[in-house]
């Protein structure tokens, strides 16, 4: 049996790989990532799963809530038709995304974070959290976000996702 984890992008993939590594699942279980090209690739993947796929493999989807957790949850229920379990960033309950969650663990007094926020205010435009996280990880750590994730000690805010991943691999 193969486990397929459907995600929106490489940062999500890096986080899941880190969590699975911390759980000791990396080398013990066959799994692959699907999607990786945004929310539409996740939707297409979920909608194209056949009964044969579902009977022979396990699937799990992870997406961002973005502006509305409620709307994304409704989307996921429609796309999965209750055949595939899923998790919605940042915490399976609120609006936001993976970057929201990662940024919440960075001290708001950090010089790079303060400068980025001042820049957003100066230009008078909303700049997404992906750009803010990228600025922080590259300027503070000289790493892309997916490389930065590999260095993190996973905080308690990832417990709900870790539990879902652990359940996904039980019995395999």
OpenMM code with the backbone's topology and positions (N, CA, C; nanometers):
from openmm import Vec3, app, unit

residues = "UNK UNK UNK UNK UNK UNK UNK UNK UNK UNK UNK UNK UNK UNK UNK UNK UNK UNK UNK UNK UNK UNK UNK UNK UNK UNK UNK UNK UNK UNK UNK UNK UNK UNK UNK UNK UNK UNK UNK UNK UNK UNK UNK UNK UNK UNK UNK UNK UNK UNK UNK UNK UNK UNK UNK UNK UNK UNK UNK UNK UNK UNK UNK UNK UNK UNK UNK UNK UNK UNK UNK UNK UNK UNK UNK UNK UNK UNK UNK UNK UNK UNK UNK UNK UNK UNK UNK UNK UNK UNK UNK UNK UNK UNK UNK UNK UNK UNK UNK UNK UNK UNK UNK UNK UNK UNK UNK UNK UNK UNK UNK UNK UNK UNK UNK UNK UNK UNK UNK UNK UNK UNK UNK UNK UNK UNK UNK UNK UNK UNK UNK UNK UNK UNK UNK UNK UNK UNK UNK UNK UNK UNK UNK UNK UNK UNK UNK UNK UNK UNK UNK UNK UNK UNK UNK UNK UNK UNK UNK UNK UNK UNK UNK UNK UNK UNK UNK UNK UNK UNK UNK UNK".split()
positions = [
    Vec3(0.0853, -0.1176, 0.0000),
    Vec3(0.0000, 0.0000, 0.0000),
    Vec3(0.0896, 0.1235, 0.0000),
    Vec3(0.0568, 0.2176, -0.0854),
    Vec3(0.1312, 0.3431, -0.0953),
    Vec3(0.0506, 0.4533, -0.0271),
    Vec3(0.1215, 0.5443, 0.0363),
    Vec3(0.0589, 0.6618, 0.0955),
    Vec3(0.0900, 0.7805, 0.0057),
    Vec3(-0.0143, 0.8527, -0.0329),
    Vec3(0.0011, 0.9726, -0.1143),
    Vec3(-0.0420, 1.0936, -0.0319),
    Vec3(0.0453, 1.1909, -0.0252),
    Vec3(0.0162, 1.3136, 0.0477),
    Vec3(0.0048, 1.4246, -0.0560),
    Vec3(-0.1108, 1.4855, -0.0600),
    Vec3(-0.1420, 1.5861, -0.1609),
    Vec3(-0.1251, 1.7241, -0.0967),
    Vec3(-0.0326, 1.8032, -0.1505),
    Vec3(-0.0016, 1.9348, -0.0949),
    Vec3(0.0009, 2.0405, -0.2050),
    Vec3(-0.0020, 2.1660, -0.1635),
    Vec3(-0.0025, 2.2772, -0.2590),
    Vec3(0.1362, 2.3114, -0.3128),
    Vec3(0.2415, 2.2936, -0.2331),
    Vec3(0.3718, 2.3389, -0.2807),
    Vec3(0.4888, 2.2799, -0.2051),
    Vec3(0.6072, 2.3280, -0.2409),
    Vec3(0.7305, 2.2699, -0.1870),
    Vec3(0.7519, 2.3009, -0.0394),
    Vec3(0.7012, 2.4133, 0.0090),
    Vec3(0.7150, 2.4440, 0.1517),
    Vec3(0.6314, 2.3470, 0.2337),
    Vec3(0.5103, 2.3173, 0.1864),
    Vec3(0.4245, 2.2186, 0.2542),
    Vec3(0.4948, 2.0818, 0.2546),
    Vec3(0.5503, 2.0462, 0.1406),
    Vec3(0.6207, 1.9186, 0.1277),
    Vec3(0.7374, 1.9117, 0.2254),
    Vec3(0.8135, 2.0189, 0.2362),
    Vec3(0.9278, 2.0220, 0.3280),
    Vec3(0.8826, 2.0041, 0.4726),
    Vec3(0.7727, 2.0689, 0.5092),
    Vec3(0.7228, 2.0556, 0.6458),
    Vec3(0.6781, 1.9123, 0.6734),
    Vec3(0.6033, 1.8539, 0.5827),
    Vec3(0.5554, 1.7172, 0.6030),
    Vec3(0.6736, 1.6200, 0.6109),
    Vec3(0.7718, 1.6374, 0.5243),
    Vec3(0.8921, 1.5517, 0.5294),
    Vec3(0.9621, 1.5637, 0.6646),
    Vec3(0.9697, 1.6858, 0.7172),
    Vec3(1.0326, 1.7089, 0.8479),
    Vec3(0.9530, 1.6399, 0.9579),
    Vec3(0.8215, 1.6565, 0.9558),
    Vec3(0.7384, 1.5928, 1.0577),
    Vec3(0.7483, 1.4409, 1.0496),
    Vec3(0.7451, 1.3862, 0.9285),
    Vec3(0.7561, 1.2410, 0.9119),
    Vec3(0.8937, 1.1912, 0.9549),
    Vec3(0.9951, 1.2683, 0.9265),
    Vec3(1.1307, 1.2324, 0.9693),
    Vec3(1.1377, 1.2273, 1.1215),
    Vec3(1.0803, 1.3284, 1.1853),
    Vec3(1.0792, 1.3321, 1.3320),
    Vec3(0.9998, 1.2149, 1.3904),
    Vec3(0.9013, 1.1656, 1.3143),
    Vec3(0.8221, 1.0504, 1.3591),
    Vec3(0.8894, 0.9173, 1.3261),
    Vec3(0.9995, 0.9230, 1.2501),
    Vec3(1.0675, 0.8010, 1.2091),
    Vec3(1.0001, 0.7312, 1.0928),
    Vec3(0.9209, 0.8009, 1.0132),
    Vec3(0.8457, 0.7394, 0.9031),
    Vec3(0.9168, 0.7490, 0.7687),
    Vec3(1.0161, 0.8323, 0.7569),
    Vec3(1.0796, 0.8573, 0.6271),
    Vec3(1.1280, 0.7296, 0.5595),
    Vec3(1.1999, 0.6459, 0.6295),
    Vec3(1.2602, 0.5309, 0.5642),
    Vec3(1.1777, 0.4039, 0.5792),
    Vec3(1.0763, 0.4078, 0.6631),
    Vec3(0.9999, 0.2870, 0.6916),
    Vec3(0.8791, 0.2696, 0.6009),
    Vec3(0.8375, 0.3732, 0.5355),
    Vec3(0.7114, 0.3685, 0.4633),
    Vec3(0.7269, 0.4285, 0.3252),
    Vec3(0.6625, 0.3666, 0.2294),
    Vec3(0.6578, 0.4251, 0.0961),
    Vec3(0.5513, 0.5329, 0.0927),
    Vec3(0.5912, 0.6511, 0.0523),
    Vec3(0.4947, 0.7573, 0.0331),
    Vec3(0.5461, 0.8513, -0.0745),
    Vec3(0.4521, 0.9206, -0.1357),
    Vec3(0.4844, 1.0170, -0.2396),
    Vec3(0.3972, 1.1395, -0.2214),
    Vec3(0.4455, 1.2481, -0.2783),
    Vec3(0.3690, 1.3719, -0.2768),
    Vec3(0.3025, 1.3920, -0.4118),
    Vec3(0.1800, 1.4423, -0.4088),
    Vec3(0.1060, 1.4782, -0.5289),
    Vec3(0.0646, 1.6243, -0.5156),
    Vec3(0.0229, 1.6821, -0.6242),
    Vec3(-0.0188, 1.8221, -0.6231),
    Vec3(0.1000, 1.9094, -0.6569),
    Vec3(0.1468, 1.9835, -0.5593),
    Vec3(0.2684, 2.0654, -0.5653),
    Vec3(0.2621, 2.1846, -0.6599),
    Vec3(0.1473, 2.2127, -0.7157),
    Vec3(0.1372, 2.3271, -0.8073),
    Vec3(0.0166, 2.4135, -0.7725),
    Vec3(-0.0078, 2.4320, -0.6438),
    Vec3(-0.1160, 2.5188, -0.6007),
    Vec3(-0.2460, 2.4458, -0.5726),
    Vec3(-0.3428, 2.5231, -0.5300),
    Vec3(-0.4707, 2.4669, -0.4875),
    Vec3(-0.5441, 2.3973, -0.6017),
    Vec3(-0.5295, 2.4461, -0.7236),
    Vec3(-0.5976, 2.3812, -0.8364),
    Vec3(-0.5422, 2.2411, -0.8625),
    Vec3(-0.4117, 2.2222, -0.8426),
    Vec3(-0.3554, 2.0882, -0.8615),
    Vec3(-0.4058, 1.9938, -0.7531),
    Vec3(-0.4272, 2.0461, -0.6320),
    Vec3(-0.4844, 1.9646, -0.5244),
    Vec3(-0.6267, 1.9253, -0.5617),
    Vec3(-0.7049, 2.0241, -0.6057),
    Vec3(-0.8441, 1.9959, -0.6443),
    Vec3(-0.8501, 1.8912, -0.7552),
    Vec3(-0.7702, 1.9104, -0.8589),
    Vec3(-0.7703, 1.8163, -0.9714),
    Vec3(-0.7311, 1.6760, -0.9266),
    Vec3(-0.6295, 1.6678, -0.8429),
    Vec3(-0.5856, 1.5368, -0.7937),
    Vec3(-0.6977, 1.4679, -0.7170),
    Vec3(-0.7609, 1.5409, -0.6261),
    Vec3(-0.8683, 1.4824, -0.5451),
    Vec3(-0.9878, 1.4413, -0.6299),
    Vec3(-1.0262, 1.5244, -0.7233),
    Vec3(-1.1440, 1.4947, -0.8047),
    Vec3(-1.1202, 1.3800, -0.9021),
    Vec3(-0.9947, 1.3511, -0.9323),
    Vec3(-0.9647, 1.2442, -1.0284),
    Vec3(-0.9298, 1.1103, -0.9636),
    Vec3(-0.9381, 1.1014, -0.8309),
    Vec3(-0.9120, 0.9731, -0.7651),
    Vec3(-1.0243, 0.8754, -0.7983),
    Vec3(-0.9865, 0.7550, -0.8337),
    Vec3(-1.0851, 0.6516, -0.8649),
    Vec3(-1.1088, 0.5632, -0.7429),
    Vec3(-1.2138, 0.4847, -0.7486),
    Vec3(-1.2400, 0.3898, -0.6393),
    Vec3(-1.1241, 0.2915, -0.6251),
    Vec3(-1.0646, 0.2525, -0.7373),
    Vec3(-0.9495, 0.1623, -0.7332),
    Vec3(-0.8326, 0.2286, -0.6604),
    Vec3(-0.8051, 0.3552, -0.6937),
    Vec3(-0.6997, 0.4295, -0.6237),
    Vec3(-0.7246, 0.4270, -0.4736),
    Vec3(-0.8455, 0.4595, -0.4348),
    Vec3(-0.8805, 0.4713, -0.2936),
    Vec3(-0.8781, 0.3373, -0.2213),
    Vec3(-0.9056, 0.2291, -0.2918),
    Vec3(-0.9062, 0.0981, -0.2269),
    Vec3(-0.7657, 0.0399, -0.2132),
    Vec3(-0.6733, 0.0847, -0.2964),
    Vec3(-0.5383, 0.0270, -0.2948),
    Vec3(-0.4347, 0.1139, -0.2247),
    Vec3(-0.4679, 0.2398, -0.1962),
    Vec3(-0.3714, 0.3329, -0.1397),
    Vec3(-0.4381, 0.4199, -0.0347),
    Vec3(-0.3546, 0.4920, 0.0385),
    Vec3(-0.4056, 0.5906, 0.1334),
    Vec3(-0.3708, 0.7290, 0.0812),
    Vec3(-0.4647, 0.8215, 0.1012),
    Vec3(-0.4477, 0.9588, 0.0557),
    Vec3(-0.4758, 1.0544, 0.1707),
    Vec3(-0.4025, 1.1633, 0.1713),
    Vec3(-0.4202, 1.2675, 0.2724),
    Vec3(-0.3863, 1.4000, 0.2059),
    Vec3(-0.4702, 1.5004, 0.2242),
    Vec3(-0.4491, 1.6303, 0.1601),
    Vec3(-0.4243, 1.7382, 0.2649),
    Vec3(-0.3340, 1.8286, 0.2304),
    Vec3(-0.3025, 1.9419, 0.3177),
    Vec3(-0.3089, 2.0680, 0.2317),
    Vec3(-0.3907, 2.1632, 0.2745),
    Vec3(-0.4081, 2.2873, 0.1983),
    Vec3(-0.4084, 2.4067, 0.2937),
    Vec3(-0.3971, 2.5244, 0.2362),
    Vec3(-0.4070, 2.6485, 0.3126),
    Vec3(-0.5522, 2.6940, 0.3176),
    Vec3(-0.5915, 2.7510, 0.4309),
    Vec3(-0.7244, 2.8118, 0.4414),
    Vec3(-0.7287, 2.9408, 0.3602),
    Vec3(-0.6164, 3.0078, 0.3518),
    Vec3(-0.6077, 3.1390, 0.2887),
    Vec3(-0.7029, 3.2352, 0.3594),
    Vec3(-0.7928, 3.2978, 0.2882),
    Vec3(-0.8778, 3.4018, 0.3488),
    Vec3(-0.9944, 3.3473, 0.4306),
    Vec3(-1.0318, 3.2206, 0.4084),
    Vec3(-1.1493, 3.1695, 0.4786),
    Vec3(-1.1371, 3.0198, 0.5062),
    Vec3(-1.1209, 2.9874, 0.6332),
    Vec3(-1.1175, 2.8460, 0.6717),
    Vec3(-1.2485, 2.7780, 0.6341),
    Vec3(-1.3583, 2.8438, 0.6615),
    Vec3(-1.4908, 2.7857, 0.6352),
    Vec3(-1.5075, 2.7526, 0.4867),
    Vec3(-1.4704, 2.8471, 0.3990),
    Vec3(-1.4823, 2.8231, 0.2554),
    Vec3(-1.3916, 2.7091, 0.2101),
    Vec3(-1.2681, 2.7080, 0.2608),
    Vec3(-1.1750, 2.6020, 0.2199),
    Vec3(-1.2226, 2.4664, 0.2705),
    Vec3(-1.2773, 2.4630, 0.3909),
    Vec3(-1.3295, 2.3362, 0.4430),
    Vec3(-1.4441, 2.2863, 0.3549),
    Vec3(-1.5317, 2.3772, 0.3143),
    Vec3(-1.6408, 2.3387, 0.2235),
    Vec3(-1.5850, 2.2871, 0.0912),
    Vec3(-1.4831, 2.3558, 0.0376),
    Vec3(-1.4179, 2.3088, -0.0851),
    Vec3(-1.3655, 2.1675, -0.0670),
    Vec3(-1.2934, 2.1462, 0.0403),
    Vec3(-1.2306, 2.0154, 0.0631),
    Vec3(-1.3344, 1.9052, 0.0807),
    Vec3(-1.4413, 1.9345, 0.1492),
    Vec3(-1.5476, 1.8340, 0.1657),
    Vec3(-1.6087, 1.7986, 0.0305),
    Vec3(-1.6236, 1.8975, -0.0558),
    Vec3(-1.6770, 1.8730, -0.1900),
    Vec3(-1.5777, 1.7928, -0.2732),
    Vec3(-1.4519, 1.8349, -0.2727),
    Vec3(-1.3504, 1.7703, -0.3571),
    Vec3(-1.3173, 1.6289, -0.3111),
    Vec3(-1.3176, 1.6054, -0.1795),
    Vec3(-1.2815, 1.4720, -0.1293),
    Vec3(-1.4012, 1.3794, -0.1230),
    Vec3(-1.5211, 1.4350, -0.1225),
    Vec3(-1.6441, 1.3565, -0.1074),
    Vec3(-1.6335, 1.2626, 0.0125),
    Vec3(-1.5663, 1.3137, 0.1175),
    Vec3(-1.5466, 1.2409, 0.2437),
    Vec3(-1.4709, 1.1094, 0.2258),
    Vec3(-1.3941, 1.0981, 0.1175),
    Vec3(-1.3154, 0.9767, 0.0919),
    Vec3(-1.1693, 0.9941, 0.1309),
    Vec3(-1.1266, 1.1184, 0.1529),
    Vec3(-0.9873, 1.1475, 0.1835),
    Vec3(-0.9838, 1.2443, 0.3014),
    Vec3(-0.9039, 1.2096, 0.4022),
    Vec3(-0.8871, 1.2981, 0.5169),
    Vec3(-0.8010, 1.4167, 0.4740),
    Vec3(-0.8169, 1.5290, 0.5433),
    Vec3(-0.7396, 1.6470, 0.5077),
    Vec3(-0.7101, 1.7319, 0.6304),
    Vec3(-0.6161, 1.8236, 0.6125),
    Vec3(-0.5770, 1.9201, 0.7151),
    Vec3(-0.5663, 2.0552, 0.6465),
    Vec3(-0.6125, 2.1603, 0.7151),
    Vec3(-0.6112, 2.2941, 0.6578),
    Vec3(-0.5230, 2.3848, 0.7436),
    Vec3(-0.4166, 2.4385, 0.6815),
    Vec3(-0.3289, 2.5328, 0.7526),
    Vec3(-0.4009, 2.6643, 0.7732),
    Vec3(-0.3755, 2.7345, 0.8868),
    Vec3(-0.2615, 2.7154, 0.9733),
    Vec3(-0.2805, 2.6134, 1.0860),
    Vec3(-0.4036, 2.5897, 1.1305),
    Vec3(-0.4222, 2.5012, 1.2465),
    Vec3(-0.5488, 2.4169, 1.2388),
    Vec3(-0.6007, 2.3995, 1.1185),
    Vec3(-0.7234, 2.3223, 1.0955),
    Vec3(-0.8458, 2.3873, 1.1604),
    Vec3(-0.8385, 2.5210, 1.1788),
    Vec3(-0.9493, 2.5910, 1.2417),
    Vec3(-0.9594, 2.7391, 1.2037),
    Vec3(-0.8481, 2.8015, 1.1651),
    Vec3(-0.8463, 2.9461, 1.1416),
    Vec3(-0.8085, 2.9798, 0.9979),
    Vec3(-0.8350, 3.1043, 0.9611),
    Vec3(-0.7915, 3.1561, 0.8319),
    Vec3(-0.6393, 3.1685, 0.8320),
    Vec3(-0.5793, 3.1584, 0.7147),
    Vec3(-0.4346, 3.1741, 0.7038),
    Vec3(-0.3729, 3.0648, 0.6196),
    Vec3(-0.2444, 3.0445, 0.6397),
    Vec3(-0.1710, 2.9482, 0.5592),
    Vec3(-0.0508, 2.8956, 0.6380),
    Vec3(0.0255, 2.8103, 0.5752),
    Vec3(0.1444, 2.7560, 0.6405),
    Vec3(0.2390, 2.8682, 0.6812),
    Vec3(0.2540, 2.9671, 0.5960),
    Vec3(0.3438, 3.0779, 0.6265),
    Vec3(0.2973, 3.1542, 0.7504),
    Vec3(0.1661, 3.1692, 0.7677),
    Vec3(0.1111, 3.2315, 0.8881),
    Vec3(0.1592, 3.1573, 1.0116),
    Vec3(0.1520, 3.0262, 1.0052),
    Vec3(0.1938, 2.9426, 1.1172),
    Vec3(0.3433, 2.9548, 1.1433),
    Vec3(0.4234, 2.9472, 1.0389),
    Vec3(0.5684, 2.9576, 1.0561),
    Vec3(0.6080, 3.0956, 1.1081),
    Vec3(0.5454, 3.1993, 1.0559),
    Vec3(0.5776, 3.3349, 1.1009),
    Vec3(0.5359, 3.3588, 1.2456),
    Vec3(0.4355, 3.2872, 1.2929),
    Vec3(0.3894, 3.3068, 1.4305),
    Vec3(0.4943, 3.2646, 1.5332),
    Vec3(0.5955, 3.1921, 1.4894),
    Vec3(0.7011, 3.1459, 1.5805),
    Vec3(0.8253, 3.2343, 1.5759),
    Vec3(0.8173, 3.3420, 1.5009),
    Vec3(0.9297, 3.4341, 1.4899),
    Vec3(0.8982, 3.5568, 1.5747),
    Vec3(0.9938, 3.5984, 1.6533),
    Vec3(0.9775, 3.7143, 1.7403),
    Vec3(0.9438, 3.8376, 1.6562),
    Vec3(0.8329, 3.9024, 1.6885),
    Vec3(0.7884, 4.0190, 1.6108),
    Vec3(0.8848, 4.1363, 1.6215),
    Vec3(0.9760, 4.1324, 1.7174),
    Vec3(1.0749, 4.2395, 1.7292),
    Vec3(1.1989, 4.2122, 1.6434),
    Vec3(1.2002, 4.1007, 1.5730),
    Vec3(1.3110, 4.0701, 1.4837),
    Vec3(1.3261, 4.1836, 1.3831),
    Vec3(1.4500, 4.2279, 1.3596),
    Vec3(1.4766, 4.3426, 1.2723),
    Vec3(1.4206, 4.3213, 1.1314),
    Vec3(1.4379, 4.2032, 1.0759),
    Vec3(1.3905, 4.1765, 0.9400),
    Vec3(1.2382, 4.1811, 0.9343),
    Vec3(1.1728, 4.1244, 1.0323),
    Vec3(1.0264, 4.1270, 1.0383),
    Vec3(0.9777, 4.2714, 1.0516),
    Vec3(1.0411, 4.3487, 1.1401),
    Vec3(1.0019, 4.4900, 1.1575),
    Vec3(1.0220, 4.5677, 1.0275),
    Vec3(1.1360, 4.5475, 0.9612),
    Vec3(1.1632, 4.6181, 0.8356),
    Vec3(1.0633, 4.5790, 0.7273),
    Vec3(1.0316, 4.4505, 0.7198),
    Vec3(0.9356, 4.4046, 0.6197),
    Vec3(0.7991, 4.4680, 0.6442),
    Vec3(0.7556, 4.4687, 0.7702),
    Vec3(0.6265, 4.5288, 0.8026),
    Vec3(0.6258, 4.6786, 0.7727),
    Vec3(0.7372, 4.7465, 0.8011),
    Vec3(0.7482, 4.8898, 0.7711),
    Vec3(0.7425, 4.9129, 0.6194),
    Vec3(0.8064, 4.8257, 0.5447),
    Vec3(0.8037, 4.8363, 0.3988),
    Vec3(0.6605, 4.8213, 0.3463),
    Vec3(0.5877, 4.7217, 0.3979),
    Vec3(0.4482, 4.7032, 0.3565),
    Vec3(0.3662, 4.8282, 0.3840),
    Vec3(0.3874, 4.8867, 0.4993),
    Vec3(0.3141, 5.0073, 0.5349),
    Vec3(0.3547, 5.1239, 0.4447),
    Vec3(0.4833, 5.1347, 0.4161),
    Vec3(0.5343, 5.2431, 0.3329),
    Vec3(0.4767, 5.2386, 0.1916),
    Vec3(0.4725, 5.1213, 0.1321),
    Vec3(0.4221, 5.1109, -0.0052),
    Vec3(0.2700, 5.1046, -0.0097),
    Vec3(0.2084, 5.0834, 0.1061),
    Vec3(0.0625, 5.0839, 0.1126),
    Vec3(-0.0036, 4.9684, 0.0409),
    Vec3(0.0665, 4.8566, 0.0349),
    Vec3(0.0104, 4.7389, -0.0320),
    Vec3(0.0199, 4.6185, 0.0605),
    Vec3(-0.0771, 4.5310, 0.0442),
    Vec3(-0.0732, 4.4052, 0.1176),
    Vec3(0.0219, 4.3123, 0.0445),
    Vec3(0.1183, 4.2613, 0.1166),
    Vec3(0.2151, 4.1670, 0.0599),
    Vec3(0.1953, 4.0364, 0.1344),
    Vec3(0.1835, 3.9260, 0.0599),
    Vec3(0.1485, 3.7995, 0.1243),
    Vec3(0.2588, 3.7469, 0.2160),
    Vec3(0.2188, 3.6540, 0.3015),
    Vec3(0.3104, 3.5970, 0.3996),
    Vec3(0.4217, 3.5138, 0.3365),
    Vec3(0.4009, 3.4651, 0.2147),
    Vec3(0.5071, 3.3906, 0.1470),
    Vec3(0.6288, 3.4809, 0.1287),
    Vec3(0.6039, 3.6034, 0.0859),
    Vec3(0.7131, 3.6983, 0.0655),
    Vec3(0.7802, 3.7342, 0.1979),
    Vec3(0.7012, 3.7520, 0.3011),
    Vec3(0.7556, 3.7855, 0.4335),
    Vec3(0.8412, 3.6714, 0.4872),
    Vec3(0.7924, 3.5493, 0.4757),
    Vec3(0.8693, 3.4345, 0.5226),
    Vec3(0.9974, 3.4188, 0.4412),
    Vec3(0.9880, 3.4353, 0.3105),
    Vec3(1.1049, 3.4242, 0.2240),
    Vec3(1.2091, 3.5293, 0.2623),
    Vec3(1.1630, 3.6526, 0.2845),
    Vec3(1.2557, 3.7586, 0.3254),
    Vec3(1.3247, 3.7210, 0.4563),
    Vec3(1.2481, 3.6749, 0.5532),
    Vec3(1.3054, 3.6371, 0.6824),
    Vec3(1.4053, 3.5229, 0.6685),
    Vec3(1.3649, 3.4146, 0.6030),
    Vec3(1.4540, 3.2973, 0.5988),
    Vec3(1.5795, 3.3239, 0.5174),
    Vec3(1.5690, 3.4000, 0.4095),
    Vec3(1.6881, 3.4250, 0.3279),
    Vec3(1.7803, 3.5271, 0.3929),
    Vec3(1.7251, 3.6316, 0.4536),
    Vec3(1.8088, 3.7348, 0.5127),
    Vec3(1.8620, 3.6968, 0.6510),
    Vec3(1.7818, 3.6279, 0.7283),
    Vec3(1.8225, 3.5904, 0.8652),
    Vec3(1.9022, 3.4602, 0.8689),
    Vec3(1.8688, 3.3659, 0.7806),
    Vec3(1.9287, 3.2327, 0.7880),
    Vec3(1.9996, 3.1896, 0.6603),
    Vec3(1.9943, 3.2715, 0.5567),
    Vec3(2.0535, 3.2393, 0.4265),
    Vec3(2.0001, 3.1059, 0.3728),
    Vec3(1.8698, 3.0852, 0.3898),
    Vec3(1.8040, 2.9624, 0.3451),
    Vec3(1.6692, 2.9966, 0.2823),
    Vec3(1.6277, 2.9147, 0.1869),
    Vec3(1.4906, 2.9234, 0.1371),
    Vec3(1.3982, 2.8662, 0.2456),
    Vec3(1.2701, 2.9020, 0.2439),
    Vec3(1.1805, 2.8523, 0.3489),
    Vec3(1.1838, 2.7001, 0.3661),
    Vec3(1.1880, 2.6258, 0.2556),
    Vec3(1.1883, 2.4790, 0.2683),
    Vec3(1.3174, 2.4273, 0.3321),
    Vec3(1.4278, 2.4988, 0.3158),
    Vec3(1.5529, 2.4607, 0.3826),
    Vec3(1.5483, 2.5013, 0.5299),
    Vec3(1.4904, 2.6155, 0.5569),
    Vec3(1.4751, 2.6653, 0.6940),
    Vec3(1.3932, 2.5669, 0.7777),
    Vec3(1.2869, 2.5125, 0.7201),
    Vec3(1.2004, 2.4180, 0.7914),
    Vec3(1.2807, 2.2989, 0.8423),
    Vec3(1.3770, 2.2532, 0.7640),
    Vec3(1.4580, 2.1378, 0.8034),
    Vec3(1.5351, 2.1617, 0.9323),
    Vec3(1.5589, 2.2878, 0.9687),
    Vec3(1.6370, 2.3206, 1.0883),
    Vec3(1.5503, 2.3441, 1.2113),
    Vec3(1.4197, 2.3451, 1.1944),
    Vec3(1.3301, 2.3788, 1.3052),
    Vec3(1.3126, 2.2649, 1.4036),
    Vec3(1.3023, 2.3021, 1.5300),
    Vec3(1.2491, 2.2108, 1.6299),
    Vec3(1.0992, 2.2310, 1.6211),
    Vec3(1.0270, 2.1249, 1.5955),
    Vec3(0.8847, 2.1390, 1.5686),
    Vec3(0.8085, 2.1768, 1.6953),
    Vec3(0.7484, 2.2949, 1.6929),
    Vec3(0.6727, 2.3420, 1.8093),
    Vec3(0.5404, 2.2684, 1.8241),
    Vec3(0.4787, 2.2920, 1.9387),
    Vec3(0.3518, 2.2261, 1.9693),
    Vec3(0.2415, 2.2603, 1.8694),
    Vec3(0.2555, 2.3702, 1.7980),
    Vec3(0.1500, 2.4100, 1.7040),
    Vec3(0.1376, 2.3127, 1.5868),
    Vec3(0.2309, 2.2199, 1.5739),
    Vec3(0.2221, 2.1199, 1.4678),
    Vec3(0.1670, 1.9869, 1.5195),
    Vec3(0.1247, 1.9827, 1.6444),
    Vec3(0.0782, 1.8582, 1.7059),
    Vec3(-0.0425, 1.7995, 1.6324),
    Vec3(-0.1394, 1.8820, 1.5965),
    Vec3(-0.2597, 1.8304, 1.5293),
    Vec3(-0.2246, 1.7663, 1.3953),
    Vec3(-0.1377, 1.8297, 1.3186),
    Vec3(-0.0964, 1.7724, 1.1900),
    Vec3(-0.0129, 1.6465, 1.2118),
    Vec3(0.0759, 1.6505, 1.3083),
    Vec3(0.1591, 1.5337, 1.3380),
    Vec3(0.0723, 1.4138, 1.3755),
    Vec3(-0.0307, 1.4381, 1.4549),
    Vec3(-0.1225, 1.3303, 1.4949),
    Vec3(-0.1937, 1.2729, 1.3731),
    Vec3(-0.2412, 1.3589, 1.2827),
    Vec3(-0.3085, 1.3107, 1.1615),
    Vec3(-0.2119, 1.2294, 1.0744),
    Vec3(-0.0881, 1.2750, 1.0650),
    Vec3(0.0109, 1.2002, 0.9861),
    Vec3(0.0415, 1.0660, 1.0499),
    Vec3(0.0536, 1.0651, 1.1800),
    Vec3(0.0788, 0.9402, 1.2513),
    Vec3(-0.0352, 0.8410, 1.2272),
    Vec3(-0.1586, 0.8875, 1.2337),
    Vec3(-0.2752, 0.8017, 1.2083),
    Vec3(-0.2763, 0.7510, 1.0649),
    Vec3(-0.2314, 0.8341, 0.9711),
    Vec3(-0.2271, 0.7955, 0.8307),
    Vec3(-0.1380, 0.6738, 0.8093),
    Vec3(-0.0292, 0.6664, 0.8830),
    Vec3(0.0689, 0.5596, 0.8631),
    Vec3(0.0481, 0.4392, 0.9553),
    Vec3(-0.0506, 0.4444, 1.0438),
    Vec3(-0.0743, 0.3318, 1.1336),
    Vec3(-0.1131, 0.2072, 1.0565),
    Vec3(-0.0560, 0.0976, 1.0941),
    Vec3(-0.0906, -0.0304, 1.0336),
    Vec3(-0.0171, -0.0603, 0.9046),
    Vec3(0.0702, 0.0296, 0.8636),
    Vec3(0.1448, 0.0052, 0.7380),
    Vec3(0.2823, -0.0455, 0.7745),
] * unit.nanometer
topology = app.Topology()
chain = topology.addChain("A")
for resn in residues:
    res = topology.addResidue(resn, chain)
    for name in ("N", "CA", "C"):
        topology.addAtom(name, app.Element.getBySymbol(name[0]), res)
